Amino acid sequence: MRVFVAGAAGAIGRQLVPLLVHSGHQVTGLTRSRDKAEQIEAAGAVAVVADALDRTAVMGAVQKGLPEAIIHELTAIPGKFDLRHFDRDFALTNRLRTTGLDHLVEAARAVGCRRFLAQSYAGWPYAREGGPIKTEEDLLDTDPPREFRSTLEAIRYLERTVSGLPGMVGIALRYGGFYGPGTSLAAGSDMVSQVRRRRVPIVGSGAGVWSFVHITDAALATWKALERGSRGMYNIVDDEPAPVSEWLPALAAAIGAKPPRHIPEWLGRLVIGKHGVLMMTQVRGASNAKAKRELEWQPVWPTWREGFLKGLGVSLPPPVKR
């Protein structure tokens, strides 16, 4: 299949492109950086350089590859993320989820694409009510904190647009929190450094449930979704959603750090804001049952427990060509 990967040099793109190439697909990879084009070419794909927010450039890039499928993995999340200013730091990513998406969809229609996949998120967006683990059928938050609203609206727009594409199989992949090489939670990353210095505390009860996925497993699931996924949403997460009070001490232990400190909610609101406290105490995790069943996907790293211990710096090689 001819596949166009937007964001081919990003954290997941670096894992996904060689996987698709080794699986026999003809891949064109989009990047806005000429320096990263060589990386894409080295993985066996054809690189095109364009700004995803430039409609004309995107149309030209897609028409060069004439893809049968497009995979939208574009983000622009800062390396050092400030949780206190969540929507501000996600502003460019949200433009890529809306305007950038519109450009790719228009190009997909122009070349007759049959499949369209896009990156969404399975963390805090779920409604903070009911049980701790959510499926794709559960509602997203109807009353998010002010600092999350622009980002959640961009996610809603992306999912609504992709799942409703006429004449195409549109799939939104709700990834869990990435960890592993090239992500914000990797060996040598700022997040690991902050945990090592005990600057990431457990706030209040630490009862907020998070879902993770190793970046390799995210790429594997994306490949599976490309080949056999159905229209709609898939949670792409590992087998063990867990509260902050459980996974954060395990992460500290895995990197040889002292246990994280505990602080009360009132202090947490001063340090990371009300929305940050919500992430520590109220968010819900996600179930991967649908993805495992329909995509026949099995995570290489089934749980963050082993992944944090052994997988923060490990990328697995792609499978042999079929």
C-alpha positions in Angstrom: 0.0 0.0 0.0 1.2 3.5 -0.7 1.2 5.3 2.7 1.8 9.0 3.5 3.0 9.6 7.0 2.7 13.2 8.3 5.1 13.6 11.1 7.5 10.9 9.9 10.4 12.2 11.9 8.6 12.5 15.2 8.7 10.2 18.1 6.2 7.7 16.7 7.2 8.4 13.1 10.7 7.2 13.7 9.4 3.9 14.9 6.5 3.6 12.4 8.2 4.4 9.1 10.8 1.6 9.1 8.1 -0.8 10.4 5.9 0.1 7.4 8.8 -0.1 5.0 9.8 -3.5 6.3 6.2 -4.7 6.0 6.2 -4.0 2.3 4.5 -0.6 2.1 5.6 2.2 -0.1 6.1 5.1 2.3 6.3 8.9 1.8 7.2 10.8 4.9 6.4 14.4 5.6 8.6 16.6 7.7 9.0 20.4 8.0 12.8 20.0 8.6 15.2 19.5 5.8 17.7 18.1 8.4 15.2 15.3 9.2 14.5 14.4 5.6 17.8 12.3 5.6 16.6 10.3 8.5 13.3 9.5 6.7 15.2 8.5 3.6 17.6 6.3 5.6 14.6 4.4 6.9 13.7 3.5 3.3 10.9 6.1 2.7 10.7 9.0 0.3 11.0 12.3 2.2 9.0 15.5 1.4 9.6 18.8 3.2 6.6 21.0 3.8 4.8 23.0 6.5 1.6 21.1 7.5 -0.1 24.5 8.1 0.6 25.5 4.5 -2.4 24.2 2.4 -0.7 24.5 -0.9 2.5 22.8 0.3 0.6 19.9 1.8 -1.5 19.3 -1.3 1.7 19.2 -3.4 3.4 16.9 -1.0 0.5 14.4 -0.9 0.1 14.5 -4.7 3.8 13.5 -5.1 3.2 10.2 -3.2 -0.4 9.5 -4.4 -1.1 7.6 -1.2 -3.9 5.1 -0.6 -3.6 5.9 3.1 -2.6 8.9 5.2 -1.4 8.7 8.8 -1.5 12.0 10.7 1.1 11.9 13.5 1.9 15.6 13.6 2.5 17.3 17.0 4.6 20.1 18.3 4.8 19.5 22.1 7.7 21.4 23.7 10.6 19.3 25.2 10.1 21.0 28.5 6.4 21.2 29.1 4.9 23.5 31.6 1.8 21.9 33.1 0.6 25.2 34.5 0.1 26.6 31.0 -1.3 23.5 29.3 -3.3 25.0 26.5 -0.6 27.5 25.7 2.0 24.8 25.3 -0.3 22.7 23.2 -1.4 25.7 21.0 0.6 24.7 17.9 -0.3 21.0 18.3 -3.9 22.0 18.4 -3.5 23.9 15.1 -2.0 20.7 13.6 -5.0 18.8 15.0 -7.5 21.2 13.3 -6.0 23.2 10.4 -3.3 20.7 9.7 -5.9 18.0 9.7 -8.1 19.9 7.3 -5.2 20.3 4.8 -4.4 16.6 5.0 -8.1 15.6 4.6 -8.5 17.8 1.6 -5.4 16.3 0.0 -6.6 12.8 0.8 -9.9 13.5 -1.0 -8.0 14.9 -4.0 -5.9 11.8 -4.5 -8.6 9.2 -3.6 -7.3 7.9 -0.3 -9.1 4.9 1.1 -7.9 5.1 4.7 -7.0 8.0 7.1 -5.5 7.5 10.5 -4.9 10.3 13.0 -3.3 10.6 16.4 -5.6 11.3 19.4 -5.2 10.8 23.1 -6.6 8.4 25.8 -5.4 10.1 29.0 -7.2 12.9 30.8 -9.9 13.6 28.1 -12.3 10.9 29.4 -15.1 12.0 31.7 -14.1 12.0 35.4 -17.1 9.9 36.5 -18.0 6.3 36.8 -15.4 3.6 36.9 -11.6 4.1 36.7 -11.1 2.4 33.2 -12.8 3.7 30.1 -13.6 2.1 26.7 -14.0 3.8 23.4 -17.8 3.9 24.0 -17.4 6.1 27.1 -17.9 9.9 27.0 -15.2 12.5 27.0 -15.1 15.2 29.6 -18.1 17.5 29.2 -16.7 20.1 31.7 -12.9 20.2 31.5 -10.9 22.7 33.5 -10.3 26.0 31.7 -6.7 25.2 31.0 -7.7 22.0 29.1 -10.6 23.4 27.0 -8.8 24.4 23.8 -6.9 21.2 23.7 -9.9 19.0 24.3 -11.9 20.9 21.7 -9.1 20.2 19.2 -9.2 16.5 20.1 -13.0 16.4 19.7 -12.7 18.1 16.3 -10.1 15.7 15.1 -12.0 12.6 16.2 -15.3 13.9 14.8 -13.8 14.8 11.5 -11.8 11.6 11.0 -14.5 9.2 12.1 -17.0 10.9 9.8 -15.0 11.0 6.6 -17.1 10.0 3.6 -15.7 7.4 1.3 -12.7 6.6 3.6 -12.1 4.4 6.6 -11.3 7.1 9.2 -9.6 5.9 12.4 -8.6 8.0 15.5 -5.9 6.3 17.6 -6.2 7.3 21.2 -2.7 6.7 22.4 -1.8 6.5 26.1 1.2 8.4 27.5 4.2 7.6 25.4 7.4 6.4 26.9 10.6 5.1 25.4 13.2 6.5 22.9 12.4 9.9 21.5 9.5 10.6 23.9 9.3 12.9 26.9 9.6 9.9 29.2 12.9 8.3 28.0 16.3 7.6 29.3 18.0 11.0 29.7 14.8 13.0 29.3 13.8 16.0 31.3 11.0 14.1 32.9 13.4 11.4 34.1 15.7 14.1 35.4 12.9 15.7 37.3 11.8 12.4 38.9 15.4 11.7 39.8 15.6 15.0 41.6 12.3 14.4 43.4 10.6 17.3 41.6 7.6 15.3 40.5 5.5 14.7 43.7 2.4 12.6 44.3 -0.3 15.2 44.9 -3.1 14.4 47.4 -4.4 10.8 47.0 -2.5 10.2 43.8 -5.6 8.3 42.7 -5.7 9.6 39.1 -5.4 6.6 36.8 -3.0 6.9 33.8 -2.5 4.7 30.8 0.9 4.3 29.1 2.1 2.7 25.9 5.7 2.1 24.8 6.5 4.0 21.6 7.3 0.8 19.9 4.0 -0.7 20.8 2.2 2.5 19.6 3.9 2.1 16.2 3.0 -1.6 16.0 -0.7 -0.8 16.8 -0.7 1.9 14.2 0.6 -0.6 11.6 -2.1 -3.0 12.6 -4.8 -0.3 12.4 -3.6 0.7 8.9 -4.1 -2.8 7.6 -7.2 -4.0 9.5 -8.8 -1.3 11.6 -12.4 -0.3 11.2 -13.9 3.2 11.2 -13.9 4.8 14.7 -11.7 5.0 17.8 -9.1 2.7 19.3 -7.5 3.0 22.7 -3.8 2.2 22.1 -2.6 1.6 25.7 -0.9 -1.2 27.6 -2.6 -3.8 29.8 -2.3 -2.0 33.1 -3.9 1.4 33.8 -2.6 2.5 37.2 -2.9 5.3 39.7 -0.2 7.9 40.1 0.4 6.6 43.6 1.5 3.3 42.1 3.3 4.1 38.8 5.3 7.2 39.9 7.1 5.4 42.8 7.8 2.5 40.4 9.3 4.8 37.9 11.5 6.4 40.5 12.7 2.9 41.6 13.3 1.9 38.0 15.7 4.8 37.4 17.4 4.4 40.8 15.9 7.5 42.4 14.5 8.1 45.8 10.7 7.7 46.2 8.7 10.8 45.2 7.6 13.2 47.8 3.9 13.6 48.8 2.2 17.0 48.9 -1.4 18.0 49.8 -3.8 19.1 47.2 -3.8 22.8 48.3 -0.1 23.0 47.7 -0.4 21.1 44.4 -2.9 23.8 43.2 -0.2 26.4 43.9 2.5 24.5 42.1 0.7 22.9 39.1 -2.7 24.4 39.1 -6.2 23.0 39.7 -6.0 21.1 36.4 -2.6 19.6 37.3 -4.1 18.3 40.6 -7.0 16.8 38.6 -4.5 14.8 36.6 -3.0 13.5 39.8 -6.2 12.7 41.5 -9.2 12.3 39.2 -8.4 11.3 35.6 -9.4 7.9 34.2 -7.4 5.2 32.4 -8.3 3.4 29.2 -9.0 -0.2 28.2 -7.1 -1.8 25.2 -9.6 -4.7 24.8 -11.0 -3.4 21.5 -7.5 -2.8 19.9 -6.3 -6.3 21.0 -9.5 -8.0 19.7 -10.0 -6.2 16.4 -6.4 -5.4 15.5 -4.9 -8.6 16.8 -2.4 -6.4 18.6 -0.4 -7.6 21.5 2.0 -5.1 23.2 5.6 -6.1 23.3 5.7 -4.3 26.7 2.3 -5.4 28.2 2.9 -3.2 31.3 4.7 -0.1 32.3 6.2 -2.0 35.2 8.7 -3.8 32.9 8.7 -1.0 30.4 10.0 1.6 32.9 12.6 -0.9 34.1 13.9 -2.1 30.8 12.3 -0.1 28.0 13.0 3.6 28.5 16.0 3.5 26.1 15.1 0.5 24.0 13.6 0.4 20.5 12.9 -3.0 19.0 13.8 -3.7 15.3 10.9 -3.9 12.8 9.7 -7.4 11.8 11.1 -9.1 8.7 9.3 -8.3 5.4 6.3 -10.6 4.8 
